[in-house]
Amino acid sequence: MKNQKAREEFEKFLKKEKHRITPERFEVMDYALGYDGHFGADELYVKMKSEHSNISRATVYNTLELLAQCDLLSKRNFGEHKSRYESNYGRKNHDHLICTNCGAIKEFTNSKIAKIVDEISRELGFEVSGYSFNIFGNCLKSDTCKNKLDTKHNIR
């Protein structure tokens, strides 16, 4: 079974927190961990329904919250007034560039950022369990986005 180790982690979390262990929760987990990129609860729900799942919208929303509490998913807010998720399972920490014009999200890693986080935490006596670094701006290399910006600002 794929995601067996994640399944075991999730089951252990559910038992510890006294949540019901249901096949539907594991179905949501499999879809969420297999989703490529960042997604909202509604996007996952629509994907599952399009693949003939009988899952309810409430189960998707509730299970995503539990998966985030369990640290199998990261819950993010990229400035669009809705939560987005991404898999933490088997992934290294990374940061994000978010285009406020077209909504594109680019992931990147930079060892300098991790080093700064470590230095600041050590100086302030803080034990890091994770961090999120998001840079908001506009795509300059994407012709589609650049054209939208030029039109928006009447640049010709």
Backbone torsions as a table, in degrees:
resi	resn	phi	psi	omega
1	MET	NA	132.1	179.4
2	LYS	-70.3	153.4	-179.3
3	ASN	61.2	29.9	-177.0
4	GLN	-58.8	-44.7	-179.2
5	LYS	-65.4	-40.7	176.9
6	ALA	-63.3	-40.7	178.7
7	ARG	-59.3	-44.3	179.0
8	GLU	-63.6	-42.5	177.5
9	GLU	-61.0	-46.2	-177.9
10	PHE	-65.1	-42.5	179.3
11	GLU	-62.5	-42.8	178.1
12	LYS	-61.6	-43.1	177.8
13	PHE	-61.9	-47.0	-178.9
14	LEU	-60.2	-43.2	178.5
15	LYS	-62.8	-48.3	-177.8
16	LYS	-59.7	-41.3	-177.9
17	GLU	-88.9	3.3	177.5
18	LYS	60.7	43.7	173.6
19	HIS	-101.2	152.4	178.6
20	ARG	-66.5	142.7	177.0
21	ILE	-102.1	111.6	-175.7
22	THR	-129.3	153.3	177.0
23	PRO	-60.8	-33.0	-179.3
24	GLU	-62.4	-39.5	179.1
25	ARG	-63.1	-39.1	179.7
26	PHE	-73.6	-30.0	174.7
27	GLU	-64.3	-45.1	177.0
28	VAL	-61.6	-43.6	179.5
29	MET	-57.5	-47.4	-179.2
30	ASP	-60.5	-44.9	178.6
31	TYR	-64.5	-43.9	-177.7
32	ALA	-64.9	-44.9	-179.2
33	LEU	-70.8	-23.6	178.7
34	GLY	-90.8	-4.9	-177.9
35	TYR	-71.9	132.1	-179.1
36	ASP	-87.9	107.5	178.0
37	GLY	100.9	-157.3	-176.0
38	HIS	-97.1	142.5	-176.6
39	PHE	-147.9	153.6	172.4
40	GLY	-95.4	164.6	-179.6
41	ALA	-59.7	-41.3	-179.9
42	ASP	-65.2	-38.2	178.1
43	GLU	-61.8	-42.3	179.4
44	LEU	-66.3	-42.9	179.0
45	TYR	-58.3	-47.0	180.0
46	VAL	-62.8	-42.2	178.1
47	LYS	-60.7	-46.0	-179.3
48	MET	-63.2	-43.7	179.9
49	LYS	-64.5	-38.5	-179.6
50	SER	-66.7	-19.9	177.4
51	GLU	-102.8	22.8	170.7
52	HIS	70.1	28.7	174.2
53	SER	-77.3	148.8	176.8
54	ASN	-97.6	17.5	-175.3
55	ILE	-66.9	148.7	176.0
56	SER	-94.4	154.3	178.4
57	ARG	-59.0	-41.9	-179.4
58	ALA	-61.6	-39.9	179.1
59	THR	-64.3	-40.5	177.9
60	VAL	-61.6	-51.8	-179.1
61	TYR	-58.2	-50.0	-177.5
62	ASN	-64.4	-40.6	-178.3
63	THR	-69.6	-37.5	177.4
64	LEU	-60.8	-39.9	177.5
65	GLU	-62.8	-42.3	178.8
66	LEU	-65.6	-40.2	178.6
67	LEU	-64.7	-34.6	176.5
68	ALA	-69.9	-41.9	177.4
69	GLN	-62.3	-32.8	-179.3
70	CYS	-81.1	-6.6	-178.8
71	ASP	69.7	18.6	172.1
72	LEU	-82.6	-24.1	174.8
73	LEU	-124.1	153.1	168.9
74	SER	-103.5	136.1	176.0
75	LYS	-100.1	124.7	-174.9
76	ARG	-123.9	154.2	170.5
77	ASN	-127.2	113.4	-177.2
78	PHE	-100.9	29.5	175.1
79	GLY	80.4	17.7	-178.7
80	GLU	-112.5	16.9	176.7
81	HIS	61.4	30.0	172.3
82	LYS	-152.4	152.3	179.7
83	SER	-80.0	140.8	173.8
84	ARG	-124.6	153.6	-176.9
85	TYR	-124.4	158.2	170.8
86	GLU	-152.7	152.5	-177.9
87	SER	-68.8	137.0	170.7
88	ASN	-99.0	-16.1	-169.9
89	TYR	-66.2	116.1	177.5
90	GLY	69.3	20.4	-178.2
91	ARG	-117.3	147.6	175.7
92	LYS	-81.5	156.4	176.5
93	ASN	-61.4	143.5	179.5
94	HIS	-150.6	169.1	-177.5
95	ASP	-122.2	175.8	-171.5
96	HIS	-134.3	141.5	165.6
97	LEU	-106.7	125.1	-177.0
98	ILE	-119.9	121.5	178.5
99	CYS	-82.3	120.7	-179.7
100	THR	-79.1	-6.8	179.2
101	ASN	-91.8	-54.2	-175.3
102	CYS	-107.0	-10.5	178.1
103	GLY	87.1	2.3	179.9
104	ALA	-62.1	143.1	177.6
105	ILE	-123.3	120.8	177.7
106	LYS	-113.7	131.7	178.7
107	GLU	-93.5	146.3	175.6
108	PHE	-152.0	161.0	172.2
109	THR	-127.4	147.2	177.9
110	ASN	-150.2	120.3	-176.0
111	SER	-63.6	-24.0	179.0
112	LYS	-64.5	-38.2	-179.7
113	ILE	-66.0	-45.9	178.8
114	ALA	-60.5	-38.8	179.7
115	LYS	-65.2	-41.1	178.1
116	ILE	-64.1	-43.8	178.3
117	VAL	-58.7	-45.5	179.2
118	ASP	-62.4	-44.9	-179.2
119	GLU	-62.4	-49.1	-179.3
120	ILE	-61.6	-43.8	-179.7
121	SER	-62.4	-43.9	179.5
122	ARG	-63.2	-46.2	180.0
123	GLU	-59.4	-37.8	-175.1
124	LEU	-96.7	4.2	178.6
125	GLY	65.2	51.7	-174.8
126	PHE	-127.4	132.8	176.9
127	GLU	-95.9	118.1	-176.2
128	VAL	-80.8	132.0	173.1
129	SER	-108.7	-9.7	178.8
130	GLY	164.2	166.3	176.1
131	TYR	-153.1	162.9	179.3
132	SER	-134.5	124.9	-179.7
133	PHE	-123.2	115.6	-178.6
134	ASN	-121.3	133.1	176.4
135	ILE	-112.7	123.2	-179.8
136	PHE	-102.2	139.2	179.7
137	GLY	179.9	-152.5	-178.3
138	ASN	-127.3	141.5	175.8
139	CYS	-64.0	131.5	175.8
140	LEU	-110.0	-19.3	-178.0
141	LYS	-92.2	-17.9	-178.9
142	SER	-84.7	118.7	-179.5
143	ASP	-60.7	-40.3	-179.6
144	THR	-59.5	-48.4	-177.8
145	CYS	-70.4	-42.3	-179.5
146	LYS	-60.4	-41.6	178.2
147	ASN	-63.7	-40.1	177.3
148	LYS	-61.8	-43.0	179.7
149	LEU	-64.4	-44.5	-180.0
150	ASP	-59.9	-42.8	179.0
151	THR	-66.0	-42.8	-178.2
152	LYS	-60.9	-37.6	-176.6
153	HIS	-102.8	12.8	-179.9
154	ASN	52.7	42.3	177.8
155	ILE	-96.0	129.7	179.0
156	ARG	-132.1	NA	NA
